[in-house]
Amino acid sequence: RDLRVRELADKIVIEADPRLDEVASLGSGPAIAEIITKNGAKFRCEVLQPRGHPMNPVTDADIEEKFRSMAGKFINEKQMKQIIDNVYSLEKLGDIRELVNLLVIPEHNQ
C-alpha cells in the first residue's frame, strides 16, 4: 500500500527471454535484471545458476550467515553459536532436547 512502492512497481516491465528456456528446463531459476536510469545508464545482472543450484551450491558459511542474520534479532551470539555447534554434531547429542532448549527465544527478546 506504500505509494512509493506502487510507483516503483508501475515502472517495472517483466518480459520472458526465450534464451533462458533451455536453462530453465534444467530446474534452475535463471533470470536477467536490467535497470535503466533516467539519464539512460544501464545496469544489468544475469544469473543462470542461482544460489542453491547444483552448479552453484549453498555453502555451510552461507547457511550460517543467513541463520545469524535472522536469529540475531532474537538471540545472542553465544546462543547462536551453541545452536550451530549442536546442529553440526547432531549425532553426538545425547538427547535432542539439548538442541530444542537452545531454540527457545529468551522472554526479554519477545
C-alpha positions as CSV (number, residue, x, y, z in Angstrom):
1,R,0.0,0.0,0.0
2,D,3.0,2.3,0.2
3,L,2.7,4.8,-2.6
4,R,6.5,4.8,-3.2
5,V,6.4,1.0,-3.8
6,R,3.4,1.3,-6.1
7,E,5.1,4.0,-8.1
8,L,8.2,1.8,-8.5
9,A,6.1,-1.2,-9.4
10,D,4.5,0.8,-12.2
11,K,8.0,1.3,-13.7
12,I,8.8,-2.4,-13.8
13,V,8.4,-4.4,-17.0
14,I,8.6,-8.2,-17.0
15,E,9.4,-10.0,-20.2
16,A,10.1,-13.6,-20.9
17,D,13.5,-14.2,-22.5
18,P,13.3,-17.3,-24.7
19,R,17.1,-17.8,-24.4
20,L,16.6,-18.8,-20.8
21,D,14.1,-21.6,-21.6
22,E,16.8,-24.2,-22.1
23,V,18.4,-23.3,-18.8
24,A,15.1,-23.2,-17.0
25,S,14.2,-26.7,-18.2
26,L,17.1,-28.0,-16.1
27,G,15.2,-26.9,-13.0
28,S,17.1,-23.8,-12.2
29,G,15.7,-20.3,-11.9
30,P,17.7,-18.2,-14.4
31,A,17.0,-14.5,-14.5
32,I,18.2,-11.3,-16.0
33,A,17.6,-8.0,-14.4
34,E,18.3,-4.7,-16.2
35,I,17.9,-1.2,-14.8
36,I,17.8,1.8,-17.0
37,T,18.2,5.1,-15.1
38,K,16.5,8.4,-16.0
39,N,19.7,9.5,-17.7
40,G,19.9,6.3,-19.8
41,A,22.6,4.4,-17.9
42,K,22.1,0.7,-18.0
43,F,22.9,-1.8,-15.2
44,R,22.5,-5.5,-15.9
45,C,22.8,-8.7,-13.9
46,E,22.4,-12.2,-15.3
47,V,22.1,-15.2,-13.1
48,L,21.9,-18.5,-14.9
49,Q,22.6,-20.7,-11.9
50,P,21.1,-19.2,-8.7
51,R,22.4,-20.0,-5.3
52,G,21.3,-23.5,-4.4
53,H,21.6,-24.8,-7.9
54,P,23.8,-27.9,-8.2
55,M,26.3,-25.8,-10.2
56,N,26.2,-23.1,-7.5
57,P,25.6,-24.9,-4.2
58,V,24.9,-23.2,-0.9
59,T,27.8,-23.5,1.5
60,D,27.8,-24.0,5.2
61,A,29.0,-20.5,5.6
62,D,26.1,-19.2,3.5
63,I,23.6,-21.1,5.8
64,E,25.3,-19.9,8.9
65,E,25.2,-16.3,7.7
66,K,21.5,-16.5,6.9
67,F,20.8,-18.1,10.2
68,R,22.7,-15.4,12.1
69,S,21.1,-12.6,10.1
70,M,17.6,-13.9,11.1
71,A,18.2,-15.3,14.6
72,G,20.4,-12.4,15.6
73,K,17.2,-10.3,16.1
74,F,16.1,-12.6,18.8
75,I,19.0,-14.4,20.4
76,N,22.6,-13.5,21.3
77,E,25.8,-14.6,19.7
78,K,26.5,-17.2,22.3
79,Q,23.2,-19.0,21.8
80,M,23.5,-18.8,18.0
81,K,27.0,-20.5,18.3
82,Q,25.7,-23.2,20.5
83,I,22.8,-23.9,18.1
84,I,25.2,-24.1,15.1
85,D,27.6,-26.3,17.0
86,N,24.8,-28.6,18.1
87,V,23.4,-28.9,14.5
88,Y,26.9,-29.8,13.2
89,S,27.2,-32.5,15.8
90,L,23.7,-33.9,16.0
91,E,25.0,-37.5,16.0
92,K,26.9,-36.7,19.2
93,L,23.9,-35.3,21.1
94,G,22.8,-37.4,24.0
95,D,19.3,-36.0,23.8
96,I,17.6,-33.8,21.2
97,R,16.2,-31.7,24.0
98,E,19.7,-30.1,24.3
99,L,19.1,-28.5,20.9
100,V,15.4,-27.8,21.3
101,N,16.1,-25.9,24.5
102,L,18.6,-23.7,22.7
103,L,15.9,-22.8,20.1
104,V,13.8,-21.1,22.7
105,I,13.8,-17.3,22.4
106,P,14.5,-15.7,25.8
107,E,11.4,-13.9,27.2
108,H,13.1,-10.4,27.3
109,N,13.6,-10.6,23.5
110,Q,10.0,-11.4,22.5
